[in-house]
Structures are given as structure tokens and as C-alpha cells.
Amino acid sequence: MRHVLDITDLNVTEIDELVATAEDMLANSAKYAHILAGKKLATLFYEPSTRTRMSFEAAMLELGGSVISCADMSRSSASKGETIGDTVRVVSNYVDVIAMRHPYEGAAYAAALKSPIPVINAGDGGHSHPTQTLADLLTIHREIGRFDRLTIGLCGDLKYGRTVHSLINAMLRYENVKFVLISPEELKLPAYMLETLDRAHAGYEETSDLESVIGKLDVLYMTRVQKERFDDESEYERVKDCYVLTAEKMKLAKKECAVLHPLPRVNEIAEEVDDDPRAAYFRQTLNGKLMRMALILKLVTEKDSVYIREKTVLGGKCANKKCVTRLEKLAPLYKAEEENGMHRCAYCETLQKLGDRK
Ligand code: NCD
């Protein structure tokens, strides 16, 4: 039994295997059409979603399995005060694997701690979104053909964009990958992600000017400003249209630059770019379904795998008010080693001094 809460829960060999399986699923779909007959997936989505939820459900159906879901989690027992842990314990009696999305950071981890069946994180607040990264990786593989020697520009909301955090964590593991972090000051990467880049000795630069760097990118990853994560609406209004990719700007990009976006898009890519052969974002959605098929198959059929995370008990609640430890009375923070005198919350990864915990 095995969970995928973060992209680093899969090693690079496993990523290669998932990519190969996904490619095979595309070429030989009949071979997989009944492979999970009798198995069930539950989608527990506490937050809006179109493609993630539907692609998880389509993925399970295409493997011959079935799906159960709660149409609206705000009408589930969560509204009566049931904890995430109790909900997954109950649901695990009905299905073989759970895909969960939640607005609180670290929620999937809280679920996994109590779950006897695999939990897949389908997005936890502004923290991480590993299966979107699987979609992004297959897209990079299919559009460019390699994961190393790439310059990747990440543009827009790097603060709250969970897909950005997971993609960086995935790409950090390949040789000679450089990151160009393009955002306004207010939407820069969180401290814990910058610390992660520094620890990996990754090459990166930060800029607010897309046009000055677009010409050197092999991948341009555009993102939506995550309106729902802002406490202050006026701050959102100030930054919401900070970048708009247009056909004019695409003239400055390399001939082989792949443009990705996890979608939904709001204003950040003009529709005129859709006809550019470098625009890969709609192909990316098919890739998402294929990689979710490969992942579900792996988790449901894999035997003898054990899920291990560091467990040094510190206790208390996290300083991040969007952390799941602030929503529920959860067991302690688990500590990784100290980083520049700070501790990393095991649920949401926010770096904090022990005295900052609530
Ligand atoms: C992303 C998400 O939910 O984080 N969407 C998705 O899953 N494809 C990106 C977004 O909502 O902007």
C-alpha cells in the first residue's frame, strides 16, 4: 500500500515507468480496457475541479474499474464536523483507492495517516498537486523528448500555484535543468520552495519580465493567478492580469518552446496563441488522463510497497493558517532536519521557527 501525496513520493525510475505505461495505454488501449475490473476509485473533492476530477474518473473507467463520488463535499459529513481521517477510514471500506482534493495544505497527508488504502493527492490548497505534474511530465516528454538539459520558465502565480511547486520538485531531479521564475514581487515562490531549490543547488533566476527571458526557454509554464487563495481581494485585483501571453510575445520564443498551462486559463494566454503549434496545453489534458490511468493501475496492483515518512514528533499547530493542522485537531507536526534554523511542517512544508507555532 502506497500513497502519492507529493511528486517526490515517486522516484525518477517510477516516473519513467509511468511515462512508458501511459504511452502504451495510448497505443494499445484495448489491452487495458478491463485490467481493473471489479476495482473502485472514490473521488473526494472538497474544492472545485473540472479536469482533475473528471480525468481521474475517466481514467478509472477506461481501466475497466468503477467510480464512486460525493457530488458535493460541502453536503457531506464534513459539514457535520467529521474529520478527514474518519471520512477516509469509512470510504476505504467501499473502494480500493482514493483521490482527494482539499483547500487545506497537508490535507492529503492527514488522510493518508489514517487510510488503509492508497490516497492520491489531487491538490491540497496552495501546496502541491502531484498528478498535474505527471500530466506536465508526459507533456514535456512528448513535446520535447527529454527531462534533462532544459530551461523551464514558470510564469504567474508562483506563490499559490501548487502545480508550480510540484513541477519544480519533479524537475529538480534531472541533470542540468534551469528554472526561470517569472512573477511579480507579491507572487514569488514561497520560502520553503526557494530553500528546496537552494538545497538542491539548482540553477534559477527570478525576474518579473517575461519578454526579456522568453527567448531562452524550452518550456514556458503559464499559470492562473489563484484568486481563491487571496485573503485580500484588492491584492488579487492588483496582480490578476500581470502576464498575458500573446502571439506577439510568442514571436520572441524559441521554435521548439512548449507552452504548458495546467488550466483553467483566465486571461494569461490570449486565445490567438491556441493555434500556435507550440501551444501544448490542450494536449496536456489528455496526457493527464493517461498518467492518472498509469498511476491508478500502479497503486491498485502494486504489492508489498511501504509508505515511509520521517516522523519526529514536535507537536503543536503550524504557523500557516491554511495548514490542515489549523482546521483539525491533528497529531503533531513531523520534523525534517532543521533548515537555516527553521523547521519544515510535515503537512504543508511551511518553514517556521518553533516559537512561531500556535
Ligand atoms: C490547477 C489546480 O487546481 O491547481 N488546475 C488543475 O488541476 N488542472 C491549476 C489552477 O486551478 O489554476
Residues whose N, C-alpha, C, O or C-beta is under 5 A from the ligand:
A	BS01	NCD	T52 G123 H129 Q132 R162 T163 R224 P262 L263 P264
